[in-house]
Amino acid sequence: MSSNFVAAIDLGSNSFHMIVARISNGHVQILDRLREMVQLAAGLDRHNRLSAESQQRALDCLARFGQRLRHIPAARLRIVGTNTLRQARNSAGFVARAEQLLGHRVEIVSGQEEARLIYLGVAHSVGDVAAQRLVVDIGGGSTELIIGEQFDPLHLASLRMGCVSLTRACFTDGRVTAARLRKAELLVQLNLEPVREEYLVHGLQTVTGASGSIKAIQDVLISEGWSREGITLEGLRQLRAALLEVRDSTGVARRWHLEPARARVFVGGFVVLHGLCEALGVAQMDVSEGALREGLIYDLLGRIRHEDVRDRTIADVIRRFDLDEAQAERVSASALDLLRQVRVPWKLAGKEARSVLERAARLHEVGLLLTHDQYHKHGAYVLEHAELPGYSRNDQQLLAALVRRHRRSFPSDAFADLPRDWERRALRLCALLRLAVVLHRGRSNDPLPAIGLQVEQQRMYLSFPPAWLDKHPLTHADLQIEARLLGKAGFELQLGSAAALSLPALSSDASE
């Protein structure tokens, strides 16, 4: 398949979506859309574990999706999991099986990152992007509220309520009664209470909905003549009365010709939407075709064009934590130079390894804002738990792990908790980061000499110009200490001049 093709899969709590698009003259042309109502959230038990049945249902769906993805390169495909996979205690096992089945990486994104991607998809799908707008997306397990202007989200919130989760809480057998509606409406108001005032102060005139639940509600309102276009608060009030008349999900499916899977969660989605509109005073809502999967496509397009939001995130963190940018650049430059020399024998070729190392180098001192003592541990905690736009949970875990191990102890199992395909690569990238940090411990602006690095498995040969180490005894001593620390992780570091070291007959890839 041509390199002009891109694809995205949204592993939602209610439905799995896939779109395939072609990039033509900088524009996105959607070629194919697939959707299956897997209802993954319905498979969560009270211990937040996914049932075997729900996992198999999801994997069967992905097997069908996978037939369409066989010829799309990994760099042009993104697969993300949302609220249910964030919650599920056994999601790691499911993700591993899904990755094996698809042959591609699956990312689990935070609620805030999910909201950012949804806004991006909506902003590119609506005609008017000049006005500030509120975007609402009701998923199976969460509801996202995003205020943005043009293509930039300004305020994000992810609430843990959705059409599936509310159905399970209040309408599990499909019956609709006045008492159950009131109970569900109270739950929605309780979830909205912490953020309601924040959104009311904006007084937004433009509100856009984006999700299968919202589209289904719009279709019902139009079919009944309660709305000409989009969704109105008055139409929602009329629909509430009608739901009490039909009494159950079977009646919902029959009256409005909904597929059974949609009818089962229709009332839950309705109560969330109605509650939002009542609480925020939304009298009229437009409905967008674009949502999370379209946002993934446009975010992927940005990465392909070297407009990666993760780079902006790194710059924002550097400013917010008032990091020493000059030191960050020094360490980053040296780490990347070392990587250039060993990327082939250590199997670290490709953009991804370079990007990970560069970002970790630029942020390695982020913990200094709290305290110098154990700052590498504080920095790792910040990076693992902060909201970092553009980063998945695994991305943040990898970044945090490199920062955690860039100094002091370096056990051989330092990265055992990372996905298997990253464990060895992370160990080697961290060794390069540690060397770069040691070489710039003096924080001097004086440039380093040409430093050579060659490797043979876990043996590292670091060479300097003749007598340079003798003239810089502190650096020499620091490197000798580092050699002992690297030894605990299974590396053997030799220091000296190129002439004195017994270097392996390997290409350093220095011509790149």
Backbone torsions as a table, in degrees:
resi	resn	phi	psi	omega
1	MET	NA	144.6	-176.5
2	SER	-61.0	149.6	178.0
3	SER	-70.9	-3.4	176.4
4	ASN	-80.7	-5.3	-177.7
5	PHE	-93.8	141.6	175.4
6	VAL	-134.1	161.6	-179.3
7	ALA	-149.6	157.6	177.8
8	ALA	-144.8	142.6	175.1
9	ILE	-125.6	130.0	178.2
10	ASP	-109.1	111.0	179.3
11	LEU	-90.4	77.0	-175.5
12	GLY	-78.0	166.9	-179.2
13	SER	-70.9	-27.5	179.4
14	ASN	-104.6	-52.3	-177.3
15	SER	-125.2	150.3	168.3
16	PHE	-99.2	132.4	-179.9
17	HIS	-123.7	144.2	171.4
18	MET	-135.8	137.1	170.9
19	ILE	-129.3	145.4	174.5
20	VAL	-119.6	133.7	-176.4
21	ALA	-135.2	160.3	175.3
22	ARG	-117.0	135.0	177.4
23	ILE	-93.1	114.7	-178.0
24	SER	-127.7	115.0	-179.4
25	ASN	53.4	39.6	177.9
26	GLY	81.9	-1.6	-178.7
27	HIS	-106.4	150.2	-179.7
28	VAL	-97.1	122.3	177.6
29	GLN	-114.9	110.8	-179.2
30	ILE	-71.0	125.2	-177.9
31	LEU	-103.3	-31.2	-173.4
32	ASP	-153.6	140.1	175.5
33	ARG	-130.4	134.5	174.5
34	LEU	-129.4	140.7	177.9
35	ARG	-143.9	135.2	173.2
36	GLU	-135.6	133.1	179.2
37	MET	-83.3	84.7	-177.3
38	VAL	-74.8	-30.4	-178.1
39	GLN	52.3	56.0	-178.7
40	LEU	-60.5	-37.4	-178.4
41	ALA	-61.1	-28.7	179.1
42	ALA	-66.9	-15.6	179.6
43	GLY	-90.4	1.9	178.0
44	LEU	-80.4	128.8	175.6
45	ASP	-90.5	-175.4	-175.4
46	ARG	-69.2	-13.3	175.9
47	HIS	-98.4	13.1	-179.0
48	ASN	57.6	45.1	174.4
49	ARG	-118.3	134.8	179.1
50	LEU	-74.2	132.3	178.2
51	SER	-68.7	156.5	177.4
52	ALA	-61.6	-36.7	-178.9
53	GLU	-64.7	-45.1	-179.2
54	SER	-67.1	-36.8	177.6
55	GLN	-64.1	-42.9	-179.2
56	GLN	-66.5	-38.5	176.8
57	ARG	-59.3	-42.3	179.6
58	ALA	-68.3	-41.8	-178.8
59	LEU	-67.6	-36.0	176.6
60	ASP	-61.8	-41.2	177.0
61	CYS	-62.2	-45.4	-178.2
62	LEU	-66.1	-31.4	176.1
63	ALA	-61.4	-39.4	178.0
64	ARG	-69.7	-41.7	176.8
65	PHE	-61.3	-39.3	-173.6
66	GLY	-60.5	-28.0	178.6
67	GLN	-60.8	-27.9	-177.7
68	ARG	-86.1	-8.5	-170.9
69	LEU	-110.1	-0.3	-168.8
70	ARG	-58.2	-31.2	-174.5
71	HIS	-107.2	13.7	178.4
72	ILE	-97.2	122.3	-179.1
73	PRO	-61.7	153.0	-178.0
74	ALA	-58.2	-34.6	-177.9
75	ALA	-70.1	-10.8	-177.6
76	ARG	-116.4	22.4	179.0
77	LEU	-140.1	136.7	172.4
78	ARG	-128.8	134.6	178.1
79	ILE	-125.3	121.0	-177.0
80	VAL	-127.1	143.9	172.9
81	GLY	-105.4	150.4	-174.0
82	THR	-118.8	-136.3	-164.3
83	ASN	-56.8	-47.2	-176.5
84	THR	-63.8	-40.5	178.4
85	LEU	-73.6	-22.3	172.0
86	ARG	-69.9	-38.8	-175.8
87	GLN	-80.8	-37.8	-170.5
88	ALA	-62.1	127.4	-179.1
89	ARG	-72.6	-22.0	179.5
90	ASN	-108.4	26.5	-178.0
91	SER	-66.2	-29.4	-177.7
92	ALA	-60.3	-41.8	179.2
93	GLY	-65.9	-41.6	177.9
94	PHE	-64.0	-44.1	-179.3
95	VAL	-60.9	-41.6	179.2
96	ALA	-60.8	-41.9	179.1
97	ARG	-68.6	-38.2	179.2
98	ALA	-65.6	-41.4	179.9
99	GLU	-65.5	-39.4	178.5
100	GLN	-64.7	-38.9	-178.7
101	LEU	-69.2	-43.0	-175.9
102	LEU	-87.8	-23.5	-175.8
103	GLY	73.3	20.7	180.0
104	HIS	-139.8	159.0	-179.1
105	ARG	-75.1	140.3	174.7
106	VAL	-109.6	127.9	179.5
107	GLU	-106.0	138.8	170.7
108	ILE	-103.8	121.3	-174.9
109	VAL	-103.8	153.6	177.4
110	SER	-71.6	166.8	177.1
111	GLY	-61.3	-38.8	179.2
112	GLN	-66.7	-40.3	178.7
113	GLU	-69.2	-37.6	175.2
114	GLU	-58.9	-44.5	179.8
115	ALA	-63.0	-40.7	179.3
116	ARG	-61.7	-43.9	-179.0
117	LEU	-67.9	-37.9	176.6
118	ILE	-60.8	-46.9	-179.1
119	TYR	-60.7	-41.4	179.8
120	LEU	-60.4	-42.6	179.0
121	GLY	-65.4	-41.5	179.0
122	VAL	-67.5	-45.0	-176.9
123	ALA	-59.4	-35.3	178.8
124	HIS	-80.3	-14.1	-176.2
125	SER	-95.7	-25.9	-178.6
126	VAL	-88.3	155.4	-177.4
127	GLY	-75.0	-41.6	-174.3
128	ASP	-101.8	110.3	-180.0
129	VAL	-109.9	5.7	-176.4
130	ALA	-75.4	-40.6	-174.9
131	ALA	-77.8	150.8	173.5
132	GLN	-71.6	137.1	-175.8
133	ARG	-138.7	158.3	170.6
134	LEU	-103.3	129.9	176.5
135	VAL	-110.6	132.2	179.8
136	VAL	-120.1	129.1	176.3
137	ASP	-130.6	119.4	179.3
138	ILE	-102.7	108.4	178.2
139	GLY	-95.5	-168.0	179.6
140	GLY	-73.2	-38.0	-176.5
141	GLY	-118.8	-11.5	-179.6
142	SER	-146.7	161.0	176.2
143	THR	-125.6	128.6	-178.4
144	GLU	-104.7	136.2	175.6
145	LEU	-122.2	122.7	-175.6
146	ILE	-133.7	125.8	170.9
147	ILE	-101.8	129.6	-179.0
148	GLY	-149.5	170.5	177.6
149	GLU	-137.8	130.5	-173.1
150	GLN	54.6	-121.3	-177.5
151	PHE	-104.4	12.0	-175.8
152	ASP	-112.3	118.2	173.5
153	PRO	-71.4	136.1	-177.4
154	LEU	-107.7	-32.2	-177.1
155	HIS	-145.7	127.1	-174.0
156	LEU	-125.9	141.9	172.1
157	ALA	-145.7	140.7	176.7
158	SER	-124.1	116.7	-176.7
159	LEU	-104.0	138.0	-175.2
160	ARG	-84.6	67.3	172.2
161	MET	-151.3	140.4	-179.4
162	GLY	-155.6	-178.7	-174.8
163	CYS	-65.8	-35.4	-179.8
164	VAL	-78.1	-47.7	-176.7
165	SER	-63.8	-38.0	179.0
166	LEU	-72.1	-34.9	175.5
167	THR	-61.9	-44.2	179.6
168	ARG	-64.4	-34.2	-177.6
169	ALA	-76.2	-33.5	-170.2
170	CYS	-127.0	-21.6	-174.2
171	PHE	-132.9	40.4	-170.6
172	THR	-61.0	-31.4	179.3
173	ASP	-96.6	6.8	176.4
174	GLY	87.7	-10.9	-178.0
175	ARG	-75.8	140.6	179.7
176	VAL	-118.0	118.2	176.5
177	THR	-129.3	165.3	179.1
178	ALA	-61.7	-40.2	-179.4
179	ALA	-65.5	-41.5	179.6
180	ARG	-67.6	-39.0	176.9
181	LEU	-60.7	-44.8	-179.8
182	ARG	-62.8	-40.7	177.8
183	LYS	-61.5	-45.7	179.9
184	ALA	-64.6	-40.7	180.0
185	GLU	-64.4	-36.4	176.9
186	LEU	-65.9	-41.0	177.3
187	LEU	-60.6	-41.1	178.2
188	VAL	-62.7	-44.6	-179.4
189	GLN	-64.3	-38.1	177.5
190	LEU	-62.8	-40.2	178.6
191	ASN	-69.1	-32.2	-178.8
192	LEU	-79.7	-24.2	-171.9
193	GLU	-51.7	-44.2	-177.5
194	PRO	-66.9	-21.4	-174.7
195	VAL	-115.4	-7.9	-172.3
196	ARG	-56.0	-49.7	-176.2
197	GLU	-64.0	-36.2	179.3
198	GLU	-59.9	-39.3	-177.4
199	TYR	-82.8	-29.5	179.3
200	LEU	-66.1	-34.4	-175.8
201	VAL	-65.6	-21.3	-179.1
202	HIS	-75.9	-24.2	178.3
203	GLY	52.6	47.9	-173.1
204	LEU	-71.8	139.4	178.1
205	GLN	-94.3	-25.4	-176.2
206	THR	-109.8	120.9	179.7
207	VAL	-128.7	132.3	-178.2
208	THR	-127.2	132.5	176.4
209	GLY	-102.4	149.3	-178.0
210	ALA	-151.1	101.5	173.0
211	SER	176.4	164.6	177.8
212	GLY	-62.3	-37.8	179.3
213	SER	-62.9	-44.7	-177.9
214	ILE	-67.4	-39.4	177.8
215	LYS	-64.4	-39.8	179.6
216	ALA	-65.1	-40.3	178.7
217	ILE	-65.2	-42.0	177.1
218	GLN	-58.6	-45.1	-179.6
219	ASP	-60.2	-40.2	179.2
220	VAL	-65.9	-45.4	-179.4
221	LEU	-61.1	-41.9	-179.5
222	ILE	-69.1	-41.2	-179.3
223	SER	-63.4	-31.3	179.9
224	GLU	-86.3	-7.6	-176.9
225	GLY	78.7	16.5	180.0
226	TRP	-88.4	-5.9	176.2
227	SER	-157.0	143.1	175.3
228	ARG	-85.9	-35.3	-178.6
229	GLU	-157.0	140.8	179.8
230	GLY	69.8	-154.6	-175.6
231	ILE	-126.6	134.3	176.6
232	THR	-117.9	151.8	178.6
233	LEU	-63.5	-39.3	179.0
234	GLU	-63.8	-39.3	176.9
235	GLY	-63.1	-38.6	178.2
236	LEU	-64.1	-38.0	178.5
237	ARG	-64.6	-38.5	177.2
238	GLN	-68.0	-37.0	178.3
239	LEU	-65.7	-36.3	178.3
240	ARG	-59.1	-45.4	179.4
241	ALA	-63.8	-37.6	-179.7
242	ALA	-67.4	-35.0	179.6
243	LEU	-63.9	-34.2	177.1
244	LEU	-69.0	-23.7	178.8
245	GLU	-78.8	-40.0	-176.7
246	VAL	-77.3	-26.6	167.1
247	ARG	77.9	-27.6	-179.2
248	ASP	-157.0	172.9	-175.5
249	SER	-65.5	-29.2	176.9
250	THR	-65.2	-41.8	176.8
251	GLY	-65.4	-36.6	177.0
252	VAL	-60.9	-47.3	-179.0
253	ALA	-63.1	-40.9	-176.6
254	ARG	-71.0	-44.7	-175.3
255	ARG	-69.5	-39.4	-173.6
256	TRP	-112.3	13.8	173.2
257	HIS	55.7	46.5	177.6
258	LEU	-95.5	146.5	173.9
259	GLU	-63.9	147.5	-174.1
260	PRO	-54.1	-40.9	-178.8
261	ALA	-62.6	-39.2	178.3
262	ARG	-71.0	-40.3	-178.7
263	ALA	-61.8	-34.8	-178.1
264	ARG	-63.4	-30.5	-177.3
265	VAL	-111.1	5.6	-175.9
266	PHE	-62.2	-45.7	-176.8
267	VAL	-65.3	-40.8	177.3
268	GLY	-59.4	-46.0	178.3
269	GLY	-64.1	-38.8	178.9
270	PHE	-61.6	-46.6	-177.2
271	VAL	-62.2	-39.0	176.9
272	VAL	-62.2	-48.7	-177.2
273	LEU	-65.6	-46.2	179.8
274	HIS	-60.8	-43.7	179.3
275	GLY	-62.6	-41.1	177.5
276	LEU	-61.5	-47.7	-177.0
277	CYS	-64.9	-40.3	177.5
278	GLU	-64.8	-46.8	-175.1
279	ALA	-68.8	-35.5	-175.8
280	LEU	-100.7	3.4	178.0
281	GLY	65.9	38.9	-179.3
282	VAL	-88.8	108.2	-178.7
283	ALA	-86.8	-27.6	-176.5
284	GLN	-142.8	135.3	179.1
285	MET	-132.4	127.9	171.2
286	ASP	-80.4	162.1	179.7
287	VAL	-123.5	129.6	-177.2
288	SER	-103.5	145.3	172.6
289	GLU	-75.5	-29.9	-177.0
290	GLY	-81.6	146.3	177.9
291	ALA	-155.2	-144.4	-173.2
292	LEU	-58.1	-48.0	-175.1
293	ARG	-65.3	-35.6	175.4
294	GLU	-66.6	-38.4	176.4
295	GLY	-60.9	-38.2	176.6
296	LEU	-61.4	-41.2	179.9
297	ILE	-62.7	-46.6	-178.3
298	TYR	-69.9	-34.2	175.7
299	ASP	-66.8	-39.9	176.9
300	LEU	-64.2	-40.1	177.7
301	LEU	-61.1	-39.3	177.0
302	GLY	-61.7	-40.0	178.6
303	ARG	-65.8	-40.7	179.6
304	ILE	-63.3	-36.3	-179.6
305	ARG	-86.4	8.3	-178.6
306	HIS	63.9	36.2	173.8
307	GLU	-120.0	54.1	-171.7
308	ASP	-76.6	123.8	179.9
309	VAL	-61.9	-23.9	179.3
310	ARG	-65.5	-30.1	176.5
311	ASP	-68.4	-38.5	176.2
312	ARG	-65.5	-36.7	178.5
313	THR	-62.3	-44.6	179.2
314	ILE	-60.6	-44.9	179.3
315	ALA	-62.1	-38.9	178.8
316	ASP	-64.8	-42.0	179.3
317	VAL	-64.1	-41.1	178.8
318	ILE	-60.1	-42.9	178.7
319	ARG	-69.6	-43.6	-176.0
320	ARG	-64.0	-37.3	-178.0
321	PHE	-96.9	6.8	175.3
322	ASP	51.2	49.8	-179.5
323	LEU	-74.6	156.9	175.4
324	ASP	-74.8	95.6	-174.2
325	GLU	-64.4	-35.2	179.9
326	ALA	-63.4	-43.1	178.6
327	GLN	-66.6	-40.3	178.7
328	ALA	-60.4	-41.8	179.9
329	GLU	-68.2	-37.8	178.6
330	ARG	-62.4	-49.2	-178.9
331	VAL	-64.2	-41.1	179.9
332	SER	-62.2	-46.1	-178.4
333	ALA	-61.5	-43.3	-179.3
334	SER	-69.1	-39.8	178.6
335	ALA	-61.7	-42.8	-179.9
336	LEU	-69.1	-33.0	176.8
337	ASP	-66.3	-41.2	176.7
338	LEU	-64.7	-40.8	178.3
339	LEU	-61.2	-42.5	-179.5
340	ARG	-55.7	-35.0	-175.1
341	GLN	-80.0	-20.8	-174.6
342	VAL	-122.9	5.7	-171.3
343	ARG	-63.0	-30.5	-179.9
344	VAL	-76.8	-56.1	-179.0
345	PRO	-65.0	-27.9	-180.0
346	TRP	-93.6	5.2	177.6
347	LYS	56.2	48.0	178.8
348	LEU	-117.6	23.2	178.2
349	ALA	-71.0	157.4	177.8
350	GLY	108.6	158.7	-175.2
351	LYS	-66.9	-34.9	-172.1
352	GLU	-64.2	-46.9	-179.5
353	ALA	-62.9	-41.6	178.7
354	ARG	-61.6	-44.8	-178.2
355	SER	-64.0	-43.3	-179.8
356	VAL	-61.3	-46.1	-179.1
357	LEU	-64.7	-43.9	-179.1
358	GLU	-61.9	-44.0	-178.6
359	ARG	-68.1	-39.8	177.7
360	ALA	-64.2	-39.6	179.2
361	ALA	-64.7	-41.1	-178.4
362	ARG	-70.1	-24.5	-176.9
363	LEU	-109.2	8.4	-171.1
364	HIS	-63.7	-20.1	-179.1
365	GLU	-103.7	17.9	-175.6
366	VAL	-61.2	-27.0	-179.8
367	GLY	-75.2	-9.3	-178.8
368	LEU	-64.4	-23.2	178.7
369	LEU	-60.3	-29.5	-178.1
370	LEU	-87.0	-53.7	179.3
371	THR	-170.6	152.8	179.0
372	HIS	-73.2	-37.2	-178.9
373	ASP	-66.3	126.0	179.7
374	GLN	59.5	29.9	-174.9
375	TYR	-64.3	-24.8	177.9
376	HIS	-66.8	-34.6	177.7
377	LYS	-71.4	-41.6	178.4
378	HIS	-63.7	-41.4	179.5
379	GLY	-62.4	-41.3	178.9
380	ALA	-62.7	-40.9	180.0
381	TYR	-62.9	-44.6	180.0
382	VAL	-59.1	-48.0	-175.1
383	LEU	-70.2	-29.6	179.9
384	GLU	-76.9	-30.7	-171.8
385	HIS	-110.4	-10.3	179.3
386	ALA	-74.6	158.7	172.3
387	GLU	-82.3	111.5	-178.0
388	LEU	-117.3	99.4	-178.9
389	PRO	-52.4	133.3	179.1
390	GLY	94.5	-11.4	-175.5
391	TYR	-104.0	137.4	171.3
392	SER	-86.2	173.8	178.7
393	ARG	-60.0	-42.9	179.9
394	ASN	-66.6	-38.1	177.2
395	ASP	-58.3	-46.3	-178.3
396	GLN	-67.8	-38.1	178.8
397	GLN	-62.2	-41.7	179.3
398	LEU	-65.5	-47.4	-180.0
399	LEU	-60.4	-45.2	-179.8
400	ALA	-63.4	-39.5	-178.8
401	ALA	-64.7	-39.4	178.3
402	LEU	-66.1	-41.9	178.6
403	VAL	-66.9	-39.2	179.5
404	ARG	-59.8	-35.3	-173.9
405	ARG	-106.4	17.8	-177.2
406	HIS	-78.4	-6.6	178.1
407	ARG	-151.4	164.4	178.9
408	ARG	60.2	-138.0	-169.5
409	SER	-61.1	146.3	-176.6
410	PHE	-145.4	74.0	-178.3
411	PRO	-70.6	159.7	-177.2
412	SER	-67.2	-23.8	179.6
413	ASP	-99.9	25.7	-175.1
414	ALA	-57.2	-28.6	-174.9
415	PHE	-119.4	25.7	-177.8
416	ALA	-64.9	-23.1	-178.4
417	ASP	-83.7	-8.1	179.7
418	LEU	-79.8	161.2	173.3
419	PRO	-52.6	145.0	-171.8
420	ARG	-56.4	-36.4	-177.2
421	ASP	-70.8	-11.9	179.5
422	TRP	-105.4	-13.0	-171.0
423	GLU	-58.4	-52.4	-178.7
424	ARG	-71.1	-40.2	179.5
425	ARG	-62.1	-41.0	179.9
426	ALA	-64.3	-40.1	178.9
427	LEU	-59.0	-44.5	-178.1
428	ARG	-73.3	-39.1	176.1
429	LEU	-62.5	-38.4	-180.0
430	CYS	-66.0	-37.4	176.6
431	ALA	-59.6	-41.5	178.2
432	LEU	-66.2	-42.3	178.5
433	LEU	-61.9	-43.2	-179.6
434	ARG	-61.3	-43.1	178.7
435	LEU	-62.8	-42.8	179.7
436	ALA	-62.6	-40.5	178.8
437	VAL	-64.0	-43.6	179.3
438	VAL	-63.2	-42.7	-178.1
439	LEU	-63.0	-24.3	-178.8
440	HIS	-113.4	23.9	-178.4
441	ARG	-61.6	-31.2	179.9
442	GLY	-75.0	-8.4	177.3
443	ARG	56.7	31.4	-178.2
444	SER	-83.6	146.7	175.1
445	ASN	-81.8	-10.4	178.9
446	ASP	-65.4	130.3	-177.1
447	PRO	-67.1	147.9	174.7
448	LEU	-76.4	156.9	174.5
449	PRO	-74.2	176.0	174.1
450	ALA	-66.1	119.8	-177.8
451	ILE	-114.2	127.9	-179.4
452	GLY	-99.2	145.0	175.4
453	LEU	-137.5	124.0	172.3
454	GLN	-126.9	152.5	-175.8
455	VAL	-133.8	152.7	174.3
456	GLU	-140.8	99.6	-169.4
457	GLN	57.0	-117.5	-178.2
458	GLN	-98.4	7.7	175.5
459	ARG	-86.8	134.6	-178.3
460	MET	-123.2	131.3	-179.0
461	TYR	-117.9	105.3	-177.4
462	LEU	-102.9	116.0	-173.8
463	SER	-116.2	143.6	-178.2
464	PHE	-124.6	164.0	173.5
465	PRO	-59.2	152.7	-179.0
466	PRO	-52.1	134.2	175.2
467	ALA	69.9	0.6	-177.5
468	TRP	-64.9	-43.6	179.6
469	LEU	-63.4	-34.6	178.1
470	ASP	-64.6	-33.3	-179.4
471	LYS	-82.4	-9.7	-179.5
472	HIS	-129.9	70.3	-173.1
473	PRO	-64.5	-31.9	179.3
474	LEU	-65.6	-44.4	177.4
475	THR	-62.6	-40.7	178.8
476	HIS	-60.5	-44.7	179.8
477	ALA	-64.9	-41.7	178.2
478	ASP	-60.5	-42.0	-179.5
479	LEU	-67.6	-34.3	177.6
480	GLN	-67.5	-38.6	175.1
481	ILE	-64.2	-43.0	179.9
482	GLU	-63.1	-35.3	178.5
483	ALA	-59.2	-40.1	178.8
484	ARG	-67.4	-39.8	179.2
485	LEU	-67.3	-41.3	177.3
486	LEU	-62.9	-32.0	179.4
487	GLY	-60.1	-32.6	179.8
488	LYS	-69.3	-21.7	177.6
489	ALA	-94.9	5.8	175.9
490	GLY	95.1	9.0	178.0
491	PHE	-97.5	153.5	172.5
492	GLU	-122.6	114.2	-176.7
493	LEU	-106.5	124.3	173.7
494	GLN	-111.4	139.6	-178.5
495	LEU	-119.4	150.3	175.1
496	GLY	157.4	-169.1	174.8
497	SER	-87.6	159.0	-178.8
498	ALA	-57.9	-34.6	-177.7
499	ALA	-72.4	-32.8	-174.5
500	ALA	-85.8	-27.9	-177.2
501	LEU	-77.8	148.1	173.4
502	SER	-91.1	89.5	-172.3
503	LEU	-85.3	144.6	176.8
504	PRO	-70.8	156.1	-179.9
505	ALA	-83.7	70.6	-179.5
506	LEU	-124.0	151.2	174.7
507	SER	-74.5	133.3	178.2
508	SER	-88.1	-4.3	-178.7
509	ASP	59.9	27.5	-174.3
510	ALA	-72.8	-9.9	-177.2
511	SER	-79.2	-14.2	-176.2
512	GLU	-66.3	NA	NA
